[in-house]
Amino acid sequence: MALPTVASQIIILVYNLADTWFIGRTDNPYMIGASNLAVTVYLVAASLANVFGVGGGSLMARLIGEKDMDNARKVASYSITVSMYAALAFSLITLILMSPLLMLLGANDNTMEYGKQYLLTTVVFGGVPTVLSMSMPQMLRNAGYAKEAGIGVGLGSILNVALDPLFMFVILPEGKEVLGAGIATMISNYCSLLYFLLVFRKVRNESVLRFTVKKERVDGIFKKSIYSVGIPAAIAIFLFDLVTIVINRLAVGYGDEHLAAMGIVLKVERIPINIGLGICLGMVPLLAYNYGSGDRKRMSEISAIAFRTILVFSLLCTVIFRFFAGGIVGAFIDNAETVRLGTFFLEGRCFALPFMLIGYYFVNYMNAIDQGKVSFFLAILRHVILIIPILLLMNTLFGLDGLTWSQLVADALNVIISTVIYSNVKKKLHLTKADI
């Protein structure tokens, strides 16, 4: 379950990094800064997929574990259809409030137009395929079709990488590189959606998965379960983006080159983060199924493998980032000052990676066992109670050093507190055998 999911997350990373890399070929820090700001709104749209992909997907897996196939089918259909309508609503809101949103994120006269180009293509015209091409593979994964989910995500990502240089440097004139990157992302998401629609049609007779435009009727108790797990999962992504907004606002206060450097570092960090999330997402359906069937021993074995893999991988990435930061940042832009700043940021922030991924493990474990309230609290704890206040305080007291090292301080505290909560939940639910 984890390997296809990790593979798809790696491919997602490639195309996210490809946008930054190709835009970096312009050596224009304003374009890099604008795309970094605009992608935050794009990721908020994508977080809608978590409401239904995580909430509906984990519930569907638990119902399959309980052999309740009829309600599992209804939950799957409801989740996909409502995610489509939610995406459409978000696209309209973004169209109406585009300028205020970008100003809130920190856009100025140098970056505003580039940001609008990216949002218009990826969110306004591409919002629905963006959300569905992320929620549908999560449903496939939770139904046991991890390979098909990975292929679809990979298809869109590879196509995006191929289309980026075509639209940025061949079809569109100079100065429209950000628009070209947005068009490439939009087209690739439409192609992914088409693939997933075909897969859903293929497996409809052998699984609980259905896609219909008409909303399925599901019992209130199931809706409550979808949203109690899915909304915290989406809020966790939103809060992640909120932290990014705060970091960008603080970085731009030092200058546009600081914003561009931090934007590159935040994208590079997504490599271990997305792979760690892929391991967690591979863990979730197996945990949910065995929680529903009552096999506690197998739950323990699955979660232990996931935790150890995450820990070893994150430590390895920390070492690589610490000693090769300059070369990594320099691969994205040929601007000496931006590379110097990015190296400084990455060398400090890399030590937070193991604590970040352990925190994600705890959140996904709670999503799998229908503990949405606990998952929500963990998200609030990490982002609102710890990261943002510590970030603001350390930036005020220590300047760029504080901006860099605040992530480590916040995530280390988060792991300490989350471990206590995790242990108490296990005892309450009689999951007493150690998972880690």
BELZIMO-V907148 format. One line per field, one symbol per residue. ss: DSSP state (~ for helix, > for strand, _ for the rest). phi: phi as a letter, one per 20 degrees, with the letter a starting at -180 (. if undefined). burial: + if it has 9 or more other C-alpha atoms within 8 Angstrom, else -. A space follows every 10 residues. Layout:
ss: ???
phi: ???
burial: ???
This chain:
ss: _~~~~~~~~~ ~~~~~~~~~~ ~~~~____~~ ~~~~~~~~~~ ~~~~~~~~~~ ~~~~~~~~~~ ~~~~~___~~ ~~~~~~~~~~ ~~~~~~~~~~ ~~~~~~_~~~ ~~~~~_____ _~~~~~~~~~ ~~~~__~~~~ ~~~~~~~~~~ ~~___~~~~~ ~~~~~~~~~~ ~~~~~~~~~~ ~_____~~~~ ~~~~~~~~~~ ~~~~~~~~~~ ~~~_______ _________~ ~~~~~~~~~~ ~~~~~~~~~~ ~~~~~~~~~~ ~~___~~~~~ ~~~~~~~~~~ ~~~~~~~~~~ ~~~~~~~~~~ ~~~__~~~~~ ~~~~~~~~~~ ~~~~~~~~~~ ~~~~~~~~~~ _____~~~~~ ~~~~~~~~~~ ~~~~~~~~~~ ~~~~~~~~__ _~~~~~~~~~ ~~~~~~~~~~ ~~~~~~~~_~ ~~~~~~~~~~ ~~~~~~~~~~ ~~~~~~~~__ ______
phi: .fffffgfff fgfgffffgf ffffffldff ffffffffff fgffffffff gdfefffffg fffffemeff fffffffgff ffffffffff ffffffdfff fffffofcff dgffffgffg eedfedffff fffdfffffg ffendfffff ffffgfffff ffegffffcd fefgndffff ffffffffff fffgfffffg ffefedbeeb ccffffecfg ffggfgffef fgfffffffg ffffffffff fffepfffff ffffffffff ffffffffff fffgffffff ffenefffgf ffffffffff fffffffgff ffecgfffff febdcgffff fffgfffeff feggfgffff gfffffffdm dfffgfffff gfeefdffff ffffffecmf ffffefffff ffffffffff fgffffffem eeffec
burial: ++++++++++ ++++++++++ +++++-++++ ++++++++++ ++++++++++ ++++++++++ ++++++-++- ++++++++++ ++++++++-+ ++-++--+-- +++-+++--- ++-+++++++ ++++++++++ ++++++++++ +++-++++++ ++++++++++ +-+++++++- -++--+++++ ++++++++++ +++-+++-++ +-++---+++ +---++-+-- -++-++++++ ++++++++++ +-++++++++ ++---+++++ +++++-+-++ ++++++++++ ++++++++++ +++-++--++ ++++-+++-+ +-+++-++-+ ++--++-+++ -+++---+++ +++-++++++ ++++++++++ ++++++++++ +++-++-+++ ++++++++++ +++++--++- ++++++++++ +++++--++- -+---++--- +-----
